[in-house]
Amino acid sequence: MSPAEVGLCLCLSLLLCVPVAAQLKNEGRQQWPVPYRRFDHRPASDSYCEALYPFCPTGDRDGRIPYMRDTDVISVYRLQTPVWEFKYGDLLGKFHIMHDAIGFSSSETGANYTMEWYELFQLGNCTFPHLRPELAAPFWCNQGAACFFDGIDDSHWSQNGTLEKIGEITGSQFNDMAQWVQDDNETGIYYETWTVHSDPGPNATAWFDSYDCSQFVHRTYRKLTQLGAKLSSRSQTNYTKIYLYSGEPTYLGNDSAIFGQPALKNLAVDIRKFYHTFRPHQSFIDLTLSLLEAYKKVVLDKSFYLYYNFEYWHLPMKPPYMQITYEEVPLP
């Protein structure tokens, strides 16, 4: 995410936080929330997609995780810090926009490791597409993946966030977890920023779930618990969620069903026009105009196009439209 994209997300959140072939169940009704689609392998990244900062620069290129002796005792750490803390310090932490990871430490070797799951091409590219003039459909650079690398940067995690030991596992449990991580990483390939609910209340209908760094951490904690680990924290375990609020979504179709089809030309144009508002690398003037257009589209017109499972959905937006929360998710 570039500085302009950071500004767009923050300003959009302030503007919107004002009081104002889908998968089916057996009986033929839509299943909510829509299940996240799994794949049989991870495809190669398109050369068009470029990261401002390289993905996992010090980790293994193939995502391999070191093997631990079965008798080793591995400490498990909860790690959390503001997004882009290395560049902006605690700025995004003031908005509770946090990044989550897990740390490990071997008692036999003294080696420390960090494991996290995040975007290959920064958050902005995972949240909004590129509009390439030579392509009819919006072009997405939305892959996310796990990164495992040597060391734990104590100051990075503890200065403005959290570095807390939450349990211990055996080397055997660690190796089982490592195999699960590699399988999970090969089948869950794309990042999803938004959580979409019908309203902010406790009995809201969940339309779509996010698939991001914190969700990876939750899945890993659950797997460790299944393997016999006992995890506990001395403090409340809160995580960032970015919500959209809407009425029941309408399924629209995938790229081939919408773009290039004469009968759906107006829909295709409207989707491209919607995402043009959120295009990257905007000047200050263009960004200001885009914020006004985003407010009109989402708040006044009550409309949002969501890309989920490589398919498009229309969200009939409802107050409060969008909200960034920092809510408790207890350890399993």
N, C-alpha and C positions, 0 to 999 in steps of 0.2 A: 504494500500500500504506500503510495507516494504521499508527501505532505499535503498535496491538494486533495487526495482521497481521504486522508485523515480529517481534514477540514470539512469535506463534504459530509462524511458520516456523522461528525459531531454536530454540525449545523442542522443536518436533516433530522437528527434525533431531537434537537431542541424545537425545531419547527413542528414536528409531528406529535411531540408529547404535550399536546394541548388538550384541555377538557372539551372539548367539543365531541390408449387402451390401458386404463387404470386397473390396479389390482383389486379384485372383488372378493367378497365373502362367498361362501358356498351357495347361499340363498340368493345371490345376484345383486346384493346391495353393496354400495361402496364401503370399503373398510377404512375407518379412521382410527388413529392417524394412518396416513398412507405409508405402508412399509418401505423402508429404505431398500433400494435395489442392490443386490449383491451380484458380482461378476465372477466368471471362472478364472480370470487372470487380469493382471494390470497391463494396459496397453502402453506403448511407448509415448512419450510426450511429443506433441507437435512442435516443430522447430520455430513456429511463429510465436509461441509462448515464451516469454523471457522474464526472468526474475530480477528485480532490482538487487536483491541479495540472494546468492546461490542457496539452494536447498541443502540442508544437512552437510555443510562443507567439511566437517571433520569426522563424519560418520562413514560407515561402510557403504559403498555405492550400491551394493545389492541387499542392504538391510540386514546383513547377518549380525547375530548377537553372540558374544563369547559364551563358550560352554563352561559351566561351573562344576567343581567337584561335588558329588552328592552330599558329602559331609560338611560342606561349607555352610556358614551361617551368614545370610545376606540381610542387611538392614534395608528397610524400605522407607523412603522419604516422600512426603507430600511437598510439591514445589508449586509456587504460584508467584507471578510478578505482573506488573502492568504491561500490556501489549506495547512493543517497541520501547521498553524501558531503557535499552542500551542507547537509544537516540534521544528520547523525550523525557527520561526520568519518570517521575510519578504523574505526568500530565494526564495520561489516559486512565491511570488509577483513580483519579478524582471523579471520573465518570463510571467507575467500577468496570472498566473494560480490561479484563485480566486474561492472562495466558497461563495454562496449567500443564504440568509435567510430573514425572515420577523419577525419583533418584534411587540408586542402589549402591550399597557399599559391601564389599567382600571382607569378612573377618580374616580369612586365610591369607589373602594377598594384599589387603589394604587398598585395593583399587576401587575407585568410585566411577559411577556411570550415570548418565542422564538419558531418559527416554521420553520423547514427546511426539505428538502427531499434529501436523500443521500443513499449511498451504504450500504447494510447490512454487507458486508464482504470486505470492502475497494475497492478502485478504480481499483487496479491491477486485482482483481478477476472478476470485471465486464467487464474489457476490453479484457482480455485473459483467456482461460480456463485452467483447469488442465488436464493432460494426464495420466489417470489411467490405469495401465497395464491390469487390469481385465475387462476394458470396451473398446469396439471398437471405440465408438464416444468420442470426447472431452467432458469433464464434466464441466459445467458452474455453478458458484456461483454468478449469476448476478442480484439478486433481489435488488431493491431499494424501499424505503418507506418513508413516512412522519414521522417526529418526532416533538412532541409538548411538551414543558417542561417549568417549572416555571423559571422565572428570565431572565434577559438580562445581559450577561457578558460585561459590557461597555468597559473594557480595551481590551478584545479579539477582539472586532469588530472595535473599534475606533483607536487603536494604530497604526495599519498598514493598515487599511481599511476604512470602512464607517459605521457610525451610524447616520442616518438622518431621522427626522420626515417628512413624505411625505403626511400625511392626517389624517382625523378622520372619524370614522364610528360609527353608533349607535350599541347598544348591540344586537338589532334585526338583523342588517346586519351581525354582527359578527357570530351570531348563524346560520344564513343561510349559511355563508361561511364555518363554521365548518362542517355542514352536507355535503356540496359539497366536502370538503377536504376528508372526510371519504369515500365518494363514489368514488372519484378520486383515492384514495389510494388503494381501493379494486380491481379496474379494471386495473390500470396501474402499473404493478408489477415488470418490469425489467428495469434496468439502461442501457442506451446506450451512450457511450462516444463520438462516432464519428459523425460529420456532413460531408456528402459526396456530393461534388459538381463537376460539369464538369470542372470548372476553377475558378480562384479567381475574375473574373470580375463581374460587376453589373448585367449582363444579363445571368449569368451562370444558367445551369439547376441544380436544387436540386434533387439529387437521394435519399438521406436518411437524416432525421433530427435526431439530438441527443435527448436524453430524460434524463435530468440530473437535478442538483439542480437549475440552472438558468431557465430552462424551467418550472419547478414547480413554481418558483417565478413569471414568466411571466403569467402563467395560472391563478395564484391566483390574481394578479393585475387585469387581465381582468375580472375575476369573481366579484371582489369588485366593479369595474366600472359598470358592469351590474347591480349590486345591488344598485347603486346610489352614490358610493363613488367618491370624487374628489381628485385625486392624483397629486402631483407636486413635483419637485425637484429643488433645487437651483444650482445643479451641473449636469454635463453630466452623464447619466446613462449607463455605459459601462459594458459588460459582456464577460466572456471567452468563446471562441469556439475553438474546435480542429478539423481542417478540414483535410479530405483526398480528393485528386483530381484524378478523373478517367474518362475514357470514359464510355459509357453506360454499366452498370453492367449486368452480366449474372446470371440468377437464376439457382441454382444447386439442391436444395431440402433440406429436413429435415434429421434428424439423420437416421430414418428408411429407407429413400430412398437412402442414400449414403453409410452408414456403414453396413458392413455385406452382401452387394450385390456384388457377384463375378464380375459382368460386370463393376462395378465402383470401383474396388479395387485400381487402380492407382490414382483416384481422392481422395479416402479416405486416402491413404498413403500420398499424397501431402498435404492435409489439416493438417494432424497430424504433418508432418514435418515442415510445416509453423509455426504452433503454438508452436512447441518445442523450436523455437528460443526465444519465449517470456515467457518461463516457469518461475515460481517463485523460489526464494531461490537459486539463482545462485552464485557461487564463483566469485571473481573478474576476474579470467582468463576465466571462462565460459562466464561471462557477456561480456567481450571484444570480444570473438569469436562470441557470439550471435549478437553483434552490427554489426560486419562485415557481418554475414550471412543475417541480416535484410536489410542492405544496398544493398547487392547483389539481394535479392529477390524483394524488393520494387522498388529500383531505376534502377538497371541493367536489371532485368527480368521484371520489371513493372507489378508486380503481388501482389494482396492482397486478402485474404479471409475475408469477413465480415459476422458476425453472427447477424442477425436482425430478429425479430419476431420468434425466434427459428428455423430459416432457414438460409442456407448458400448461399452467393452470391460471385461471383468472380468479382473483380474490376481490369480492365486494367488501371494501374496507369499512370498518366501524370504529367509532371513538373507543379508546384513545389512540387508535391507529398504529402506534409504534411505542415500544417501551424497552429501555435497557434496565434489567434487574440484576441484583446480586443476591441470589437466594440460596438458602441452605439445602444441601443434598447430603444427608448423613452418610458416613461410611457404612458399607454393608456389614 
